[in-house]
Amino acid sequence: MLRNTIRVLALTLALIGAAAGTAAAYPKSYCDSQYQTLYNACAERFSTSTDVQRCRNAAFEWYQGCLDNACDC
């Protein structure tokens, strides 16, 4: 179980890393589109509902951080 959790977290971080950057340099629309991409990628990458949900939770945390730092540009 722990090994699977570590695998899920590592893959989720890889997904988030692909969308990462300095969030302050992007408008809210960037955060929205990247979150949608990450959210959908979770279902494509993971096969169990538990893993998909963990991935989506991590994507949502990234999204919240992105929104917190997004510019009004």
C-alpha positions as CSV (number, residue, x, y, z in Angstrom):
1,M,0.0,0.0,0.0
2,L,2.7,2.5,0.9
3,R,4.7,1.6,-2.2
4,N,1.6,2.2,-4.3
5,T,1.0,5.6,-2.6
6,I,4.5,6.6,-3.2
7,R,4.1,5.7,-6.9
8,V,0.9,7.7,-7.2
9,L,2.5,10.7,-5.6
10,A,5.6,10.5,-7.8
11,L,3.5,10.3,-11.0
12,T,1.2,13.0,-9.8
13,L,4.2,15.3,-9.1
14,A,5.5,14.5,-12.6
15,L,2.1,15.6,-14.1
16,I,2.1,18.7,-12.0
17,G,5.7,19.4,-12.8
18,A,4.8,19.4,-16.5
19,A,2.4,22.2,-15.8
20,A,4.5,24.0,-13.2
21,G,6.2,27.3,-13.6
22,T,6.1,30.6,-12.0
23,A,2.3,30.9,-11.5
24,A,2.5,34.7,-11.0
25,A,3.6,35.0,-14.7
26,Y,0.3,33.5,-15.9
27,P,-3.3,34.7,-15.9
28,K,-6.1,32.8,-14.2
29,S,-7.1,31.3,-17.6
30,Y,-3.7,29.5,-17.6
31,C,-4.4,28.0,-14.2
32,D,-7.9,26.9,-15.4
33,S,-6.7,25.2,-18.5
34,Q,-3.7,23.5,-16.9
35,Y,-5.9,22.2,-14.0
36,Q,-8.4,20.8,-16.6
37,T,-5.5,19.1,-18.4
38,L,-4.1,17.7,-15.1
39,Y,-7.5,16.6,-13.9
40,N,-8.2,14.6,-17.1
41,A,-4.6,13.2,-17.2
42,C,-5.2,11.6,-13.8
43,A,-7.9,9.3,-15.2
44,E,-5.7,8.4,-18.2
45,R,-2.7,7.6,-16.1
46,F,-4.1,5.7,-13.1
47,S,-6.4,2.7,-13.2
48,T,-7.9,2.6,-9.7
49,S,-10.4,5.1,-8.4
50,T,-8.3,5.7,-5.3
51,D,-5.2,6.6,-7.3
52,V,-7.3,8.8,-9.6
53,Q,-8.7,10.6,-6.7
54,R,-5.3,11.1,-5.0
55,C,-4.0,12.5,-8.3
56,R,-7.0,14.8,-8.7
57,N,-6.5,16.1,-5.1
58,A,-2.9,16.9,-5.9
59,A,-3.9,18.6,-9.1
60,F,-6.5,20.7,-7.1
61,E,-3.8,21.7,-4.6
62,W,-1.6,22.9,-7.5
63,Y,-4.6,24.8,-9.0
64,Q,-5.3,26.6,-5.7
65,G,-1.6,27.6,-5.5
66,C,-1.7,28.8,-9.1
67,L,-4.8,30.9,-8.5
68,D,-3.3,32.3,-5.3
69,N,-0.4,33.6,-7.4
70,A,-2.1,34.4,-10.7
71,C,-1.9,37.8,-12.2
72,D,-4.8,40.0,-13.4
73,C,-3.3,40.2,-16.8
